Amino acid sequence: MKYQVGDEIIVLHSNEEGKVIEVMNDKMVLIEVRGVKFPAYMDQIDFPYFKRFTEKKLVPEKKQAPKTYIDQVPKEKPQPNHIQVANGVWLTLVPKFALDDFNDEVVELLKIYLVNRTDKAYRFVYKQQFFNETNFELENEVLAFHDFYLHDIPFEAVNDSPSFSIDFSLAKPEKRKASHFETQLKLKTKQLFRKIEELKEKNEPVISYPLFDTYPDQVEDDKPEWSSLAAKGYKVYDASKARQYLPPARSVVDLHIEKLTNDWKQLSNFEIITIQLKEFEKWYELAIAHRQPSLIIIHGVGTGKLRDEIHDLLKSRREVKHFINQYDPRFGYDATEIFFQY
């Protein structure tokens, strides 16, 4: 659920600020604005943070910045750190402020730096994404005790779930060190706005996120000897090929009880929903194992008990990017479509 009780919001058509006082369903909330309570659809409101930091009064909204390509990024010469204290590798955001027509300070963009405060040089593969879609990629090397400028992102884009993935390897490989080390960072919008407010109050120049303290050692290979097991008649499979031994997955699963058992008339409501949820888990796990992009679950309308149980389960699954239960010409409102992320 995007909004929770107590969240501050802004009404898009009037720019009035208020707060959420009740979540009515998955499409509507009850809000209070200047002492007046009334229902609103979720697409009619938004969080106020984005407006507070980016809006330029009486100035038309800017068009979304085009995708940035590597040959368009201005090159900056890597700079050595002034204080060479070994305390890890960091991703640093440098907000660039500007004054609007009313001399209010607003953030225009974030400059992204890779900061190496260790005595080792690293090769790295950097990817920056919005909503899990790659926006910028770069392969290069950051020297020991050096800062490396990566690129800029418009400040408006922090509302698009920016994430950063960096795969490191030693520029000079060492025998006892890992061949590579991958780390990820996903910005949380509310936390970033809070950090910028603190940065302005403390008059600090940057926001830094730690990636790792020391480059990890190589993991010892303690795999069992599979050949001896195979010789004894056990079936041994290559894990990379495990998917081919799984049962086939489905893109649409019908959970109506009459589709699952012939004796459903003898069952209690509890027994029915238990069978349906067990069937759901079976096809959900197979969809994940086969890395399907999506899965449609037909749960029917009825009292909504089965739909609600499935939705509660999906909210806690990290593989679920999002799910929707809206009208579909094939199923009406009987189905929920699940979209996965890997």
C-alpha positions as CSV (number, residue, x, y, z in Angstrom):
1,M,0.0,0.0,0.0
2,K,1.5,3.3,-1.1
3,Y,-0.1,5.4,1.7
4,Q,-0.5,4.8,5.4
5,V,-2.6,6.5,8.1
6,G,-0.8,9.7,9.2
7,D,1.1,10.3,5.9
8,E,1.3,13.8,4.7
9,I,-0.1,14.3,1.2
10,I,-0.8,17.0,-1.4
11,V,-4.0,17.2,-3.5
12,L,-2.8,17.4,-7.1
13,H,-5.5,19.6,-8.6
14,S,-5.5,22.2,-5.8
15,N,-1.9,21.9,-4.4
16,E,-3.4,21.9,-0.9
17,E,-1.6,19.8,1.7
18,G,-3.3,17.4,4.1
19,K,-3.0,14.0,5.7
20,V,-4.3,10.5,5.3
21,I,-6.7,9.6,8.2
22,E,-8.1,6.3,6.8
23,V,-7.2,3.7,4.1
24,M,-10.6,2.8,2.6
25,N,-9.5,0.2,0.0
26,D,-6.6,-0.3,-2.4
27,K,-7.8,2.6,-4.6
28,M,-9.2,5.2,-2.2
29,V,-8.2,6.9,1.1
30,L,-10.0,9.3,3.4
31,I,-8.0,12.6,3.7
32,E,-8.3,15.7,5.8
33,V,-7.4,19.1,4.3
34,R,-7.8,22.3,6.4
35,G,-10.2,20.4,8.8
36,V,-12.4,19.0,6.0
37,K,-12.5,15.2,5.6
38,F,-13.3,13.7,2.2
39,P,-12.4,10.6,0.2
40,A,-9.9,10.7,-2.7
41,Y,-8.5,8.3,-5.2
42,M,-4.8,7.5,-4.8
43,D,-4.0,9.0,-8.2
44,Q,-5.5,12.3,-7.1
45,I,-2.9,12.8,-4.4
46,D,0.9,12.5,-3.9
47,F,3.5,13.0,-1.2
48,P,4.4,16.6,-0.6
49,Y,8.2,16.1,-0.4
50,F,8.7,16.1,-4.2
51,K,6.9,19.4,-4.5
52,R,8.7,21.0,-1.6
53,F,12.2,20.3,-3.1
54,T,11.6,20.8,-6.8
55,E,8.7,23.1,-7.5
56,K,9.6,26.5,-8.9
57,K,6.7,28.9,-8.2
58,L,4.9,30.2,-11.2
59,V,7.3,28.3,-13.5
60,P,5.9,25.5,-15.9
61,E,6.9,22.0,-15.0
62,K,10.0,20.8,-16.7
63,K,9.9,18.0,-19.2
64,Q,11.5,14.7,-18.0
65,A,15.2,14.6,-18.8
66,P,16.2,12.3,-21.6
67,K,18.2,9.2,-21.0
68,T,21.9,9.9,-20.5
69,Y,24.5,7.9,-22.6
70,I,28.1,7.4,-21.7
71,D,29.5,9.6,-24.5
72,Q,27.3,12.5,-23.2
73,V,28.7,12.5,-19.7
74,P,31.3,15.3,-19.1
75,K,34.6,13.7,-18.1
76,E,36.1,14.8,-14.8
77,K,39.7,13.8,-13.9
78,P,39.7,11.5,-10.9
79,Q,40.7,13.4,-7.8
80,P,42.8,12.1,-4.9
81,N,41.2,12.3,-1.4
82,H,42.6,15.1,0.7
83,I,42.5,12.9,3.9
84,Q,43.9,9.4,3.2
85,V,42.2,7.5,6.0
86,A,41.3,3.9,5.1
87,N,37.6,3.6,5.9
88,G,36.1,1.8,2.9
89,V,34.4,2.5,-0.4
90,W,31.4,4.9,-0.6
91,L,28.8,6.1,-3.0
92,T,28.5,9.9,-2.6
93,L,25.7,12.2,-3.7
94,V,26.5,15.9,-4.1
95,P,23.3,18.0,-4.4
96,K,23.5,21.1,-6.7
97,F,21.3,23.9,-5.4
98,A,19.9,26.8,-7.3
99,L,17.6,29.8,-6.5
100,D,14.1,30.0,-8.0
101,D,12.3,33.2,-9.0
102,F,11.5,33.9,-5.3
103,N,15.1,33.2,-4.1
104,D,14.1,29.9,-2.5
105,E,16.8,27.3,-2.6
106,V,15.9,24.2,-4.6
107,V,17.8,21.1,-5.6
108,E,18.3,20.8,-9.4
109,L,20.4,17.6,-9.7
110,L,22.6,15.1,-7.8
111,K,26.2,14.5,-8.9
112,I,27.2,10.9,-8.2
113,Y,30.7,10.0,-7.1
114,L,32.5,6.7,-6.3
115,V,34.8,7.4,-3.3
116,N,37.6,5.0,-2.6
117,R,39.1,5.5,0.8
118,T,41.3,2.4,0.8
119,D,44.8,1.6,-0.3
120,K,43.7,-0.6,-3.2
121,A,42.6,0.2,-6.7
122,Y,39.4,-1.5,-8.1
123,R,37.9,-2.2,-11.4
124,F,34.1,-1.7,-11.3
125,V,31.0,-2.2,-13.4
126,Y,28.4,0.4,-12.4
127,K,24.7,0.3,-13.3
128,Q,22.1,2.9,-12.3
129,Q,18.4,2.0,-12.7
130,F,15.0,3.6,-12.4
131,F,12.1,1.3,-11.7
132,N,14.5,-1.7,-12.4
133,E,15.2,-0.4,-15.9
134,T,18.9,0.5,-16.6
135,N,19.4,4.2,-17.1
136,F,23.2,4.5,-17.1
137,E,26.1,2.0,-17.2
138,L,29.9,2.4,-16.9
139,E,33.0,0.2,-16.6
140,N,36.2,1.8,-15.3
141,E,38.8,1.9,-12.5
142,V,39.0,3.9,-9.3
143,L,42.5,4.4,-7.9
144,A,43.4,4.1,-4.3
145,F,42.4,7.1,-2.2
146,H,40.7,8.7,-5.2
147,D,37.2,10.0,-6.0
148,F,35.6,9.0,-9.3
149,Y,32.8,11.1,-10.9
150,L,30.2,8.8,-12.4
151,H,27.3,11.0,-13.7
152,D,24.4,13.2,-12.8
153,I,20.7,12.4,-12.2
154,P,18.0,15.1,-12.2
155,F,16.5,15.6,-8.8
156,E,13.0,15.0,-10.2
157,A,14.2,11.4,-10.8
158,V,14.5,10.5,-7.1
159,N,10.8,9.8,-7.2
160,D,11.4,7.0,-9.7
161,S,13.0,4.5,-7.3
162,P,16.7,5.0,-8.2
163,S,19.0,2.1,-7.5
164,F,22.7,1.5,-7.9
165,S,24.5,-1.7,-8.5
166,I,28.3,-1.9,-8.5
167,D,30.4,-5.1,-9.2
168,F,34.0,-4.6,-7.9
169,S,37.2,-6.5,-8.6
170,L,40.7,-5.8,-7.6
171,A,42.8,-4.0,-10.3
172,K,45.7,-6.2,-9.2
173,P,44.2,-9.6,-8.3
174,E,45.3,-11.2,-5.1
175,K,45.4,-14.9,-4.4
176,R,43.4,-14.9,-1.2
177,K,40.9,-12.2,-2.3
178,A,37.5,-12.7,-3.9
179,S,37.5,-12.6,-7.7
180,H,34.7,-10.0,-7.6
181,F,32.3,-8.4,-5.1
182,E,28.9,-7.0,-5.9
183,T,27.0,-4.5,-3.8
184,Q,23.7,-2.7,-4.3
185,L,22.0,0.5,-3.0
186,K,18.4,1.6,-3.4
187,L,17.5,5.1,-2.4
188,K,14.4,5.6,-0.2
189,T,12.8,8.9,-1.2
190,K,11.7,10.0,2.3
191,Q,15.1,9.3,3.8
192,L,16.9,11.2,1.0
193,F,14.7,14.3,1.6
194,R,15.4,14.0,5.3
195,K,19.1,13.8,4.7
196,I,19.1,16.8,2.4
197,E,17.3,18.8,5.1
198,E,20.0,17.7,7.7
199,L,22.7,18.5,5.2
200,K,21.4,22.1,4.8
201,E,21.1,22.6,8.5
202,K,24.6,21.3,9.2
203,N,26.1,23.1,6.2
204,E,27.6,19.8,4.9
205,P,28.5,19.3,1.2
206,V,27.6,15.6,0.5
207,I,25.5,12.6,1.4
208,S,27.5,9.4,1.6
209,Y,26.4,5.8,1.6
210,P,28.9,3.0,2.6
211,L,29.4,0.2,0.1
212,F,32.0,-1.9,1.9
213,D,34.7,-1.5,4.5
214,T,37.3,-3.9,3.2
215,Y,37.4,-6.0,0.1
216,P,36.3,-9.6,1.0
217,D,38.5,-12.7,1.1
218,Q,37.9,-15.6,-1.2
219,V,35.4,-18.1,0.1
220,E,36.8,-21.5,0.6
221,D,35.4,-24.2,-1.7
222,D,34.0,-26.9,0.6
223,K,31.7,-28.6,-1.9
224,P,31.2,-32.4,-1.3
225,E,32.6,-34.9,-3.7
226,W,29.6,-35.5,-6.0
227,S,31.3,-38.1,-8.2
228,S,31.3,-40.6,-5.3
229,L,27.6,-40.1,-4.8
230,A,26.9,-40.6,-8.5
231,A,28.9,-43.8,-8.4
232,K,26.6,-45.1,-5.6
233,G,23.5,-44.6,-7.8
234,Y,22.3,-41.1,-6.6
235,K,21.0,-38.7,-9.2
236,V,23.3,-35.7,-9.2
237,Y,22.3,-32.6,-11.2
238,D,24.2,-29.5,-12.3
239,A,22.5,-26.7,-10.3
240,S,22.9,-24.3,-13.3
241,K,20.7,-26.8,-15.3
242,A,18.2,-27.5,-12.4
243,R,15.4,-25.6,-14.2
244,Q,15.1,-28.2,-16.9
245,Y,14.2,-30.8,-14.3
246,L,11.4,-28.8,-12.8
247,P,7.7,-29.3,-13.8
248,P,6.6,-26.8,-16.4
249,A,5.1,-23.5,-15.0
250,R,1.8,-21.8,-16.0
251,S,1.2,-18.2,-16.8
252,V,-2.5,-18.5,-15.7
253,V,-3.7,-20.5,-12.7
254,D,-7.4,-21.0,-11.9
255,L,-8.0,-21.5,-8.1
256,H,-11.8,-22.2,-8.3
257,I,-12.2,-25.2,-6.0
258,E,-14.2,-27.2,-8.6
259,K,-11.1,-27.0,-10.8
260,L,-8.9,-28.5,-8.0
261,T,-11.0,-31.4,-6.6
262,N,-14.2,-33.3,-7.3
263,D,-15.2,-33.7,-3.7
264,W,-15.3,-29.9,-2.9
265,K,-19.0,-30.1,-1.8
266,Q,-18.0,-32.1,1.2
267,L,-15.4,-29.6,2.4
268,S,-15.6,-26.8,4.9
269,N,-14.7,-23.2,4.0
270,F,-11.4,-23.6,5.9
271,E,-10.5,-26.8,4.0
272,I,-11.4,-25.2,0.7
273,I,-9.3,-22.1,1.2
274,T,-6.4,-24.3,2.5
275,I,-6.4,-26.3,-0.7
276,Q,-6.6,-23.1,-2.8
277,L,-3.7,-21.5,-1.0
278,K,-1.6,-24.6,-1.3
279,E,-2.2,-24.7,-5.1
280,F,-1.3,-21.0,-5.3
281,E,2.0,-21.6,-3.5
282,K,2.8,-24.5,-5.8
283,W,2.4,-22.4,-9.0
284,Y,3.9,-19.3,-7.5
285,E,7.1,-21.2,-6.6
286,L,7.3,-22.7,-10.1
287,A,6.9,-19.3,-11.7
288,I,9.8,-18.0,-9.6
289,A,11.9,-21.1,-10.4
290,H,11.3,-20.6,-14.1
291,R,11.9,-16.8,-13.7
292,Q,8.6,-15.9,-15.3
293,P,8.0,-12.2,-15.8
294,S,4.4,-12.4,-14.5
295,L,1.7,-14.8,-13.3
296,I,-2.1,-14.5,-13.4
297,I,-4.1,-16.0,-10.4
298,I,-7.8,-16.5,-10.9
299,H,-9.3,-16.3,-7.4
300,G,-12.9,-15.3,-8.2
301,V,-14.9,-12.5,-6.5
302,G,-17.1,-14.1,-3.9
303,T,-16.5,-12.7,-0.4
304,G,-13.0,-11.7,-1.3
305,K,-11.4,-13.9,1.4
306,L,-9.1,-15.8,-1.0
307,R,-8.1,-12.6,-2.9
308,D,-7.2,-10.9,0.4
309,E,-5.2,-13.9,1.7
310,I,-3.2,-14.0,-1.6
311,H,-2.7,-10.2,-1.6
312,D,-1.4,-10.3,2.0
313,L,1.1,-13.0,1.0
314,L,2.3,-11.1,-2.0
315,K,3.0,-7.9,0.1
316,S,5.7,-9.8,2.0
317,R,7.4,-11.5,-1.0
318,R,10.6,-9.8,-2.2
319,E,10.3,-11.3,-5.7
320,V,7.1,-9.4,-6.3
321,K,7.6,-6.1,-8.1
322,H,3.9,-5.2,-7.9
323,F,0.5,-6.8,-8.4
324,I,-2.9,-5.5,-9.7
325,N,-6.5,-6.6,-9.4
326,Q,-8.4,-4.6,-12.0
327,Y,-10.9,-5.2,-14.7
328,D,-9.7,-7.5,-17.4
329,P,-11.9,-8.5,-20.5
330,R,-10.9,-12.1,-20.0
331,F,-11.5,-12.5,-16.3
332,G,-13.5,-9.4,-15.1
333,Y,-12.4,-8.6,-11.5
334,D,-11.8,-12.4,-10.8
335,A,-8.0,-12.3,-11.2
336,T,-4.8,-10.7,-9.9
337,E,-1.8,-10.3,-12.1
338,I,1.6,-10.6,-10.4
339,F,4.8,-9.0,-11.8
340,F,8.1,-10.3,-10.6
341,Q,11.6,-8.8,-10.2
342,Y,14.8,-10.9,-10.1
